[in-house]
Amino acid sequence: MTPASSMTPASLAGLDLLASAVLVLDADGCIIYANPAAENLLESSAKLLQHQRLTSLFLNGEKLQQMFDQAAAHLFDDKRQDLALERMGREPLQVNVIVTALDQPETPVLIELRENVQLLKLHREERLLDQSEANKELIRNLAHEIKNPLGGIRGAAQLLEMELPERALAPLREYTQVIIKEADRLQTLVDRLLAPHRRPHIVGDVNIHEVFERVRSLILAEFPNGLTIKRDYDLSVPEFRGDKEQLIQAVLNIAHNAAQALAERIANGDAMITFQTRVARQVTLAKVRYRLALDLHIVDNGPGIPPDIQHRIFYPLVSGREGGSGLGLTLTQTFIQQHMGVIECESRPGCTDFRILIPLP
């Protein structure tokens, strides 16, 4: 960074290139310079930020005020602190704040704000876990509430069919059969909702590459033309204890969704799904630190997940596809969490990346 004693217009322009947010304050604590990264982080233009007191931008600005006062009084050259800067009606900013004292009376303080990526990731995982627990409770309660009346509806339709007079049986049986078949369809849906909670967790030695190869063969059998499945495996990934069938189903749900989303590219012959396996080190999952974790990616070059449902794709009955049940990713999330892991997704047109992290022994 530019030396503290030489904050010239040219050096300020050099700060425009930094990826972290930089603010220069005057003696009153008002912003006189904000680089583009600061505009992006604070969601405001440099013109609007100028001459505002930095502390007024946040509900808990007194923490920044204290650091500013100490820097202006030259009680330190620079100071670092992790802060959650609260904003009205928006998510708090989780940042690492670096306050530097400058040797210039008119611009005594420079502040650098760096988003705390690890803390943001931890909060995101906590939200996902809370959401998943709420989903599971909702699913269990809803499924049981539906299941009991369904049996009564189906039974009543069968009794009604038996009581129909012979001359009316043929024309009216069509309607009773509609009731019976729809009741059966809903029963199947309810069973799928309850399946992960009923099925025992069968643990054994799992080779993750066998899981991917099984899914690869199933997908290519259904989509033999126009789709390439690329393997990007780290063969040093160790075996681990897990439920192989659950993991196959989890990966299959994601890969099958990807293949269906790639319909247009499959028709053009340039559809691709990539299976990637890696080992991640020093990973925190659900507030627990693990030395090693399985780092899996399922990536496709499709159109991407619609932005309006990206944050809801793991919710039950949410689907971006016509006729989709909206259960596949919910079940996948449940299976991964039963392995103490997490699943997340990043998507944009041309690249959708599902990442699965599972702790290794």
C-alpha positions as a Markdown table, in Angstrom:
| # | Residue | x | y | z |
|---|---|---|---|---|
| 1 | Met | 0.0 | 0.0 | 0.0 |
| 2 | Thr | 1.1 | 3.6 | -0.5 |
| 3 | Pro | 3.3 | 5.0 | 2.4 |
| 4 | Ala | 1.2 | 6.9 | 4.9 |
| 5 | Ser | 3.1 | 10.2 | 4.4 |
| 6 | Ser | 2.5 | 10.5 | 0.6 |
| 7 | Met | -1.3 | 10.3 | 0.0 |
| 8 | Thr | -1.3 | 12.3 | -3.3 |
| 9 | Pro | -4.1 | 12.3 | -5.9 |
| 10 | Ala | -1.9 | 10.0 | -8.0 |
| 11 | Ser | -1.5 | 7.6 | -5.1 |
| 12 | Leu | -5.2 | 7.7 | -4.3 |
| 13 | Ala | -5.9 | 6.7 | -7.9 |
| 14 | Gly | -3.6 | 3.8 | -7.4 |
| 15 | Leu | -6.0 | 2.6 | -4.6 |
| 16 | Asp | -8.7 | 2.2 | -7.3 |
| 17 | Leu | -7.0 | -1.1 | -8.4 |
| 18 | Leu | -7.2 | -2.7 | -5.0 |
| 19 | Ala | -9.7 | -5.6 | -4.4 |
| 20 | Ser | -10.4 | -4.5 | -0.8 |
| 21 | Ala | -12.5 | -1.5 | 0.1 |
| 22 | Val | -10.4 | 1.6 | 1.0 |
| 23 | Leu | -11.7 | 4.8 | 2.6 |
| 24 | Val | -9.7 | 7.9 | 3.5 |
| 25 | Leu | -11.2 | 10.1 | 6.2 |
| 26 | Asp | -10.7 | 13.7 | 7.1 |
| 27 | Ala | -10.1 | 15.0 | 10.7 |
| 28 | Asp | -13.9 | 15.0 | 11.4 |
| 29 | Gly | -14.2 | 11.3 | 10.4 |
| 30 | Cys | -15.9 | 12.1 | 7.1 |
| 31 | Ile | -15.2 | 10.2 | 3.9 |
| 32 | Ile | -13.2 | 12.1 | 1.3 |
| 33 | Tyr | -12.2 | 9.2 | -0.8 |
| 34 | Ala | -13.7 | 5.7 | -1.6 |
| 35 | Asn | -12.3 | 3.3 | -4.1 |
| 36 | Pro | -14.5 | 1.2 | -6.4 |
| 37 | Ala | -14.3 | -1.8 | -4.1 |
| 38 | Ala | -15.6 | 0.4 | -1.3 |
| 39 | Glu | -18.5 | 1.5 | -3.5 |
| 40 | Asn | -19.3 | -2.1 | -4.2 |
| 41 | Leu | -19.1 | -3.3 | -0.6 |
| 42 | Leu | -21.1 | -0.4 | 0.8 |
| 43 | Glu | -23.5 | -0.4 | -2.2 |
| 44 | Ser | -23.2 | 3.3 | -2.8 |
| 45 | Ser | -21.4 | 5.6 | -5.2 |
| 46 | Ala | -18.3 | 7.5 | -4.2 |
| 47 | Lys | -20.1 | 10.7 | -4.8 |
| 48 | Leu | -22.9 | 9.8 | -2.3 |
| 49 | Leu | -20.3 | 8.5 | 0.2 |
| 50 | Gln | -18.2 | 11.7 | 0.2 |
| 51 | His | -18.6 | 14.0 | 3.2 |
| 52 | Gln | -20.6 | 11.3 | 5.1 |
| 53 | Arg | -19.3 | 10.3 | 8.5 |
| 54 | Leu | -18.3 | 6.7 | 8.2 |
| 55 | Thr | -19.8 | 5.8 | 11.5 |
| 56 | Ser | -23.3 | 7.0 | 10.3 |
| 57 | Leu | -23.4 | 4.3 | 7.7 |
| 58 | Phe | -23.7 | 1.6 | 10.4 |
| 59 | Leu | -26.0 | 1.0 | 13.3 |
| 60 | Asn | -23.0 | 0.1 | 15.5 |
| 61 | Gly | -20.7 | 2.8 | 14.1 |
| 62 | Glu | -19.4 | 3.6 | 17.6 |
| 63 | Lys | -16.9 | 0.7 | 17.2 |
| 64 | Leu | -15.4 | 2.3 | 14.2 |
| 65 | Gln | -15.5 | 5.8 | 15.9 |
| 66 | Gln | -13.3 | 4.4 | 18.7 |
| 67 | Met | -10.8 | 3.1 | 16.3 |
| 68 | Phe | -10.8 | 6.4 | 14.3 |
| 69 | Asp | -10.2 | 8.4 | 17.5 |
| 70 | Gln | -7.3 | 6.3 | 18.5 |
| 71 | Ala | -5.7 | 6.4 | 15.1 |
| 72 | Ala | -6.2 | 10.2 | 14.8 |
| 73 | Ala | -4.5 | 10.6 | 18.2 |
| 74 | His | -1.7 | 8.4 | 16.9 |
| 75 | Leu | -2.1 | 5.9 | 19.6 |
| 76 | Phe | -1.2 | 3.2 | 17.0 |
| 77 | Asp | 0.2 | 3.1 | 13.5 |
| 78 | Asp | -2.3 | 0.5 | 12.4 |
| 79 | Lys | -4.9 | -1.7 | 14.0 |
| 80 | Arg | -6.9 | -4.8 | 12.8 |
| 81 | Gln | -10.2 | -6.0 | 14.1 |
| 82 | Asp | -13.0 | -8.3 | 13.0 |
| 83 | Leu | -16.3 | -6.6 | 13.1 |
| 84 | Ala | -19.9 | -7.2 | 12.1 |
| 85 | Leu | -21.1 | -3.8 | 10.9 |
| 86 | Glu | -24.8 | -3.7 | 11.1 |
| 87 | Arg | -26.9 | -1.9 | 8.5 |
| 88 | Met | -30.6 | -0.9 | 8.4 |
| 89 | Gly | -32.7 | -3.5 | 6.5 |
| 90 | Arg | -29.7 | -5.4 | 5.2 |
| 91 | Glu | -27.3 | -8.2 | 6.2 |
| 92 | Pro | -24.5 | -7.2 | 8.5 |
| 93 | Leu | -21.1 | -6.8 | 6.9 |
| 94 | Gln | -18.7 | -9.3 | 8.3 |
| 95 | Val | -15.3 | -7.6 | 7.8 |
| 96 | Asn | -11.8 | -7.4 | 8.9 |
| 97 | Val | -11.1 | -3.7 | 9.5 |
| 98 | Ile | -7.6 | -2.3 | 9.2 |
| 99 | Val | -7.2 | 1.3 | 10.5 |
| 100 | Thr | -4.0 | 3.1 | 9.6 |
| 101 | Ala | -2.9 | 6.4 | 11.0 |
| 102 | Leu | -1.6 | 8.9 | 8.3 |
| 103 | Asp | 0.9 | 11.6 | 8.9 |
| 104 | Gln | -1.3 | 14.2 | 7.3 |
| 105 | Pro | -3.5 | 16.5 | 9.5 |
| 106 | Glu | -6.2 | 16.9 | 6.8 |
| 107 | Thr | -6.5 | 13.2 | 6.1 |
| 108 | Pro | -5.4 | 11.5 | 9.3 |
| 109 | Val | -6.9 | 8.1 | 8.9 |
| 110 | Leu | -7.2 | 5.4 | 6.2 |
| 111 | Ile | -9.5 | 2.5 | 6.7 |
| 112 | Glu | -9.5 | -0.8 | 4.7 |
| 113 | Leu | -12.4 | -3.2 | 4.9 |
| 114 | Arg | -12.0 | -6.8 | 3.9 |
| 115 | Glu | -14.9 | -9.2 | 3.8 |
| 116 | Asn | -14.4 | -12.0 | 6.3 |
| 117 | Val | -14.9 | -14.9 | 3.8 |
| 118 | Gln | -14.5 | -17.7 | 6.4 |
| 119 | Leu | -17.0 | -16.1 | 8.8 |
| 120 | Leu | -19.5 | -15.6 | 5.9 |
| 121 | Lys | -19.1 | -19.2 | 4.9 |
| 122 | Leu | -19.7 | -20.3 | 8.5 |
| 123 | His | -22.9 | -18.2 | 8.7 |
| 124 | Arg | -24.1 | -19.5 | 5.4 |
| 125 | Glu | -23.6 | -23.1 | 6.6 |
| 126 | Glu | -25.5 | -22.4 | 9.8 |
| 127 | Arg | -28.4 | -21.0 | 7.8 |
| 128 | Leu | -28.4 | -24.1 | 5.5 |
| 129 | Leu | -28.4 | -26.4 | 8.6 |
| 130 | Asp | -31.2 | -24.5 | 10.2 |
| 131 | Gln | -33.2 | -24.5 | 7.0 |
| 132 | Ser | -32.6 | -28.2 | 6.5 |
| 133 | Glu | -33.8 | -29.0 | 10.1 |
| 134 | Ala | -36.9 | -26.8 | 9.5 |
| 135 | Asn | -37.5 | -28.5 | 6.2 |
| 136 | Lys | -37.3 | -32.0 | 7.7 |
| 137 | Glu | -39.7 | -31.1 | 10.5 |
| 138 | Leu | -42.1 | -29.6 | 8.0 |
| 139 | Ile | -41.9 | -32.6 | 5.7 |
| 140 | Arg | -42.5 | -35.1 | 8.5 |
| 141 | Asn | -45.5 | -33.2 | 9.9 |
| 142 | Leu | -47.0 | -32.6 | 6.4 |
| 143 | Ala | -46.5 | -36.1 | 5.2 |
| 144 | His | -48.2 | -37.6 | 8.3 |
| 145 | Glu | -51.1 | -35.2 | 8.0 |
| 146 | Ile | -51.6 | -36.1 | 4.4 |
| 147 | Lys | -51.1 | -39.9 | 4.8 |
| 148 | Asn | -54.0 | -40.6 | 7.1 |
| 149 | Pro | -56.8 | -38.9 | 5.0 |
| 150 | Leu | -55.3 | -40.4 | 1.8 |
| 151 | Gly | -56.0 | -44.0 | 3.1 |
| 152 | Gly | -59.6 | -43.0 | 3.9 |
| 153 | Ile | -60.1 | -41.4 | 0.5 |
| 154 | Arg | -58.8 | -44.4 | -1.4 |
| 155 | Gly | -60.8 | -46.8 | 0.8 |
| 156 | Ala | -64.0 | -44.8 | 0.3 |
| 157 | Ala | -63.5 | -44.8 | -3.5 |
| 158 | Gln | -63.0 | -48.6 | -3.5 |
| 159 | Leu | -66.2 | -49.1 | -1.4 |
| 160 | Leu | -68.1 | -46.8 | -3.6 |
| 161 | Glu | -67.0 | -48.7 | -6.7 |
| 162 | Met | -68.2 | -52.0 | -5.1 |
| 163 | Glu | -71.6 | -50.5 | -4.3 |
| 164 | Leu | -72.2 | -49.1 | -7.8 |
| 165 | Pro | -75.1 | -50.8 | -9.6 |
| 166 | Glu | -74.1 | -53.0 | -12.6 |
| 167 | Arg | -75.7 | -50.8 | -15.2 |
| 168 | Ala | -73.9 | -47.7 | -13.8 |
| 169 | Leu | -70.5 | -49.4 | -13.2 |
| 170 | Ala | -69.0 | -48.9 | -16.6 |
| 171 | Pro | -69.5 | -45.1 | -16.9 |
| 172 | Leu | -68.9 | -44.3 | -13.2 |
| 173 | Arg | -66.0 | -46.6 | -12.6 |
| 174 | Glu | -63.8 | -44.2 | -14.6 |
| 175 | Tyr | -64.3 | -41.6 | -11.9 |
| 176 | Thr | -63.6 | -43.9 | -8.9 |
| 177 | Gln | -60.5 | -45.1 | -10.7 |
| 178 | Val | -59.3 | -41.5 | -11.0 |
| 179 | Ile | -59.7 | -41.0 | -7.3 |
| 180 | Ile | -57.9 | -44.3 | -6.5 |
| 181 | Lys | -55.0 | -43.6 | -8.9 |
| 182 | Glu | -54.5 | -40.0 | -7.7 |
| 183 | Ala | -54.6 | -41.2 | -4.1 |
| 184 | Asp | -51.9 | -43.8 | -5.0 |
| 185 | Arg | -49.8 | -41.1 | -6.7 |
| 186 | Leu | -50.0 | -38.8 | -3.6 |
| 187 | Gln | -49.1 | -41.8 | -1.4 |
| 188 | Thr | -46.0 | -42.4 | -3.5 |
| 189 | Leu | -45.0 | -38.8 | -3.1 |
| 190 | Val | -45.5 | -39.0 | 0.7 |
| 191 | Asp | -43.4 | -42.1 | 0.9 |
| 192 | Arg | -40.6 | -40.4 | -1.0 |
| 193 | Leu | -40.8 | -37.5 | 1.5 |
| 194 | Leu | -40.5 | -39.8 | 4.4 |
| 195 | Ala | -38.0 | -42.3 | 2.8 |
| 196 | Pro | -34.8 | -40.7 | 4.1 |
| 197 | His | -36.1 | -40.6 | 7.6 |
| 198 | Arg | -37.3 | -44.2 | 7.6 |
| 199 | Arg | -34.4 | -45.9 | 5.8 |
| 200 | Pro | -31.6 | -47.1 | 8.1 |
| 201 | His | -28.2 | -45.5 | 7.6 |
| 202 | Ile | -26.1 | -48.5 | 6.3 |
| 203 | Val | -22.4 | -47.7 | 6.9 |
| 204 | Gly | -19.5 | -49.4 | 5.1 |
| 205 | Asp | -16.3 | -48.6 | 3.3 |
| 206 | Val | -16.9 | -46.3 | 0.4 |
| 207 | Asn | -14.6 | -45.5 | -2.6 |
| 208 | Ile | -16.0 | -42.2 | -3.9 |
| 209 | His | -14.8 | -42.9 | -7.4 |
| 210 | Glu | -16.9 | -46.1 | -7.5 |
| 211 | Val | -19.9 | -43.9 | -6.6 |
| 212 | Phe | -19.1 | -41.5 | -9.4 |
| 213 | Glu | -18.5 | -44.3 | -11.9 |
| 214 | Arg | -21.8 | -45.9 | -11.1 |
| 215 | Val | -23.6 | -42.6 | -11.6 |
| 216 | Arg | -21.7 | -41.9 | -14.8 |
| 217 | Ser | -22.8 | -45.3 | -16.3 |
| 218 | Leu | -26.5 | -44.6 | -15.3 |
| 219 | Ile | -26.5 | -41.1 | -16.8 |
| 220 | Leu | -24.8 | -42.1 | -20.1 |
| 221 | Ala | -27.2 | -45.1 | -20.4 |
| 222 | Glu | -30.1 | -42.6 | -20.4 |
| 223 | Phe | -28.3 | -39.9 | -22.4 |
| 224 | Pro | -26.0 | -41.8 | -24.8 |
| 225 | Asn | -25.6 | -39.1 | -27.4 |
| 226 | Gly | -24.5 | -35.5 | -27.2 |
| 227 | Leu | -23.4 | -35.6 | -23.5 |
| 228 | Thr | -19.8 | -36.0 | -22.3 |
| 229 | Ile | -19.1 | -36.7 | -18.7 |
| 230 | Lys | -15.5 | -35.6 | -17.8 |
| 231 | Arg | -13.6 | -37.3 | -15.0 |
| 232 | Asp | -11.3 | -35.1 | -13.0 |
| 233 | Tyr | -10.3 | -37.5 | -10.2 |
| 234 | Asp | -7.7 | -37.3 | -7.5 |
| 235 | Leu | -6.8 | -40.9 | -7.1 |
| 236 | Ser | -5.1 | -40.3 | -3.8 |
| 237 | Val | -8.6 | -39.7 | -2.2 |
| 238 | Pro | -8.9 | -42.3 | 0.6 |
| 239 | Glu | -11.8 | -44.6 | 1.3 |
| 240 | Phe | -14.1 | -43.5 | 4.2 |
| 241 | Arg | -17.0 | -44.9 | 6.2 |
| 242 | Gly | -20.4 | -44.0 | 4.7 |
| 243 | Asp | -23.6 | -45.2 | 3.1 |
| 244 | Lys | -22.7 | -46.0 | -0.5 |
| 245 | Glu | -26.3 | -46.2 | -1.7 |
| 246 | Gln | -27.2 | -42.9 | -0.2 |
| 247 | Leu | -24.2 | -41.2 | -1.8 |
| 248 | Ile | -25.0 | -42.8 | -5.2 |
| 249 | Gln | -28.5 | -41.4 | -4.9 |
| 250 | Ala | -27.2 | -38.0 | -3.8 |
| 251 | Val | -24.8 | -37.6 | -6.8 |
| 252 | Leu | -27.3 | -39.2 | -9.2 |
| 253 | Asn | -30.0 | -36.6 | -8.2 |
| 254 | Ile | -27.6 | -33.7 | -9.0 |
| 255 | Ala | -26.2 | -35.3 | -12.2 |
| 256 | His | -29.6 | -36.2 | -13.5 |
| 257 | Asn | -30.9 | -32.7 | -12.9 |
| 258 | Ala | -27.9 | -31.4 | -14.8 |
| 259 | Ala | -28.4 | -33.7 | -17.7 |
| 260 | Gln | -32.1 | -32.6 | -18.0 |
| 261 | Ala | -31.0 | -29.0 | -17.9 |
| 262 | Leu | -28.6 | -29.6 | -20.7 |
| 263 | Ala | -31.2 | -30.7 | -23.2 |
| 264 | Glu | -30.4 | -28.0 | -25.7 |
| 265 | Arg | -26.7 | -28.6 | -25.5 |
| 266 | Ile | -27.2 | -32.3 | -25.8 |
| 267 | Ala | -29.1 | -31.7 | -29.0 |
| 268 | Asn | -26.1 | -29.6 | -30.2 |
| 269 | Gly | -23.7 | -32.3 | -29.1 |
| 270 | Asp | -21.6 | -30.1 | -26.7 |
| 271 | Ala | -23.1 | -30.8 | -23.3 |
| 272 | Met | -20.6 | -31.6 | -20.6 |
| 273 | Ile | -20.8 | -32.6 | -16.9 |
| 274 | Thr | -17.6 | -32.7 | -14.9 |
| 275 | Phe | -17.1 | -35.0 | -11.9 |
| 276 | Gln | -14.2 | -33.7 | -9.8 |
| 277 | Thr | -12.8 | -35.2 | -6.6 |
| 278 | Arg | -10.3 | -33.5 | -4.3 |
| 279 | Val | -9.1 | -33.5 | -0.7 |
| 280 | Ala | -9.6 | -30.2 | 1.2 |
| 281 | Arg | -7.5 | -29.5 | 4.3 |
| 282 | Gln | -8.4 | -27.7 | 7.5 |
| 283 | Val | -12.1 | -27.4 | 6.8 |
| 284 | Thr | -14.8 | -26.1 | 9.2 |
| 285 | Leu | -18.2 | -27.8 | 8.8 |
| 286 | Ala | -21.0 | -26.9 | 11.2 |
| 287 | Lys | -18.6 | -25.2 | 13.6 |
| 288 | Val | -16.4 | -28.4 | 13.8 |
| 289 | Arg | -12.8 | -28.2 | 12.4 |
| 290 | Tyr | -11.7 | -31.2 | 10.4 |
| 291 | Arg | -8.1 | -31.9 | 9.3 |
| 292 | Leu | -9.3 | -33.4 | 6.0 |
| 293 | Ala | -12.5 | -33.4 | 4.0 |
| 294 | Leu | -13.7 | -34.9 | 0.8 |
| 295 | Asp | -14.2 | -32.0 | -1.7 |
| 296 | Leu | -16.6 | -33.1 | -4.6 |
| 297 | His | -17.8 | -31.0 | -7.5 |
| 298 | Ile | -20.5 | -31.8 | -10.1 |
| 299 | Val | -20.3 | -29.1 | -12.7 |
| 300 | Asp | -22.3 | -28.6 | -15.9 |
| 301 | Asn | -22.2 | -26.1 | -18.8 |
| 302 | Gly | -26.0 | -25.7 | -18.9 |
| 303 | Pro | -28.1 | -22.5 | -18.8 |
| 304 | Gly | -27.8 | -22.1 | -15.0 |
| 305 | Ile | -30.4 | -22.2 | -12.2 |
| 306 | Pro | -33.0 | -19.4 | -12.5 |
| 307 | Pro | -31.8 | -16.5 | -10.2 |
| 308 | Asp | -35.2 | -16.3 | -8.5 |
| 309 | Ile | -35.0 | -19.9 | -7.1 |
| 310 | Gln | -31.2 | -20.2 | -6.5 |
| 311 | His | -31.5 | -19.5 | -2.8 |
| 312 | Arg | -34.4 | -22.0 | -2.5 |
| 313 | Ile | -33.2 | -25.0 | -4.5 |
| 314 | Phe | -32.8 | -27.2 | -1.4 |
| 315 | Tyr | -36.3 | -26.4 | -0.2 |
| 316 | Pro | -38.9 | -29.2 | -0.7 |
| 317 | Leu | -41.2 | -29.0 | -3.7 |
| 318 | Val | -39.1 | -26.2 | -5.3 |
| 319 | Ser | -38.2 | -27.1 | -8.9 |
| 320 | Gly | -36.8 | -25.1 | -11.8 |
| 321 | Arg | -38.1 | -27.7 | -14.3 |
| 322 | Glu | -41.5 | -28.2 | -15.8 |
| 323 | Gly | -43.0 | -31.3 | -14.1 |
| 324 | Gly | -40.2 | -31.7 | -11.6 |
| 325 | Ser | -41.1 | -33.0 | -8.1 |
| 326 | Gly | -38.8 | -30.6 | -6.3 |
| 327 | Leu | -37.6 | -33.5 | -4.0 |
| 328 | Gly | -34.3 | -34.6 | -5.5 |
| 329 | Leu | -32.1 | -31.8 | -4.0 |
| 330 | Thr | -33.9 | -31.9 | -0.7 |
| 331 | Leu | -33.2 | -35.6 | -0.4 |
| 332 | Thr | -29.6 | -35.0 | -1.6 |
| 333 | Gln | -29.1 | -32.4 | 1.2 |
| 334 | Thr | -30.5 | -34.9 | 3.8 |
| 335 | Phe | -28.2 | -37.7 | 2.6 |
| 336 | Ile | -25.1 | -35.4 | 2.7 |
| 337 | Gln | -26.0 | -34.1 | 6.1 |
| 338 | Gln | -26.3 | -37.7 | 7.4 |
| 339 | His | -22.6 | -37.9 | 6.5 |
| 340 | Met | -21.9 | -34.8 | 8.6 |
| 341 | Gly | -21.3 | -32.9 | 5.3 |
| 342 | Val | -22.6 | -29.8 | 3.6 |
| 343 | Ile | -23.7 | -29.1 | 0.0 |
| 344 | Glu | -23.7 | -25.7 | -1.7 |
| 345 | Cys | -24.2 | -24.4 | -5.2 |
| 346 | Glu | -23.0 | -21.6 | -7.4 |
| 347 | Ser | -24.7 | -21.0 | -10.7 |
| 348 | Arg | -24.5 | -18.7 | -13.6 |
| 349 | Pro | -25.3 | -19.2 | -17.3 |
| 350 | Gly | -22.8 | -21.7 | -18.7 |
| 351 | Cys | -21.6 | -23.1 | -15.3 |
| 352 | Thr | -23.5 | -24.6 | -12.4 |
| 353 | Asp | -21.2 | -26.0 | -9.7 |
| 354 | Phe | -22.6 | -28.2 | -6.9 |
| 355 | Arg | -20.0 | -28.7 | -4.2 |
| 356 | Ile | -20.1 | -31.4 | -1.5 |
| 357 | Leu | -17.8 | -31.4 | 1.5 |
| 358 | Ile | -17.7 | -34.6 | 3.7 |
| 359 | Pro | -15.3 | -34.9 | 6.6 |
| 360 | Leu | -12.6 | -37.7 | 6.3 |
| 361 | Pro | -11.1 | -39.6 | 9.2 |
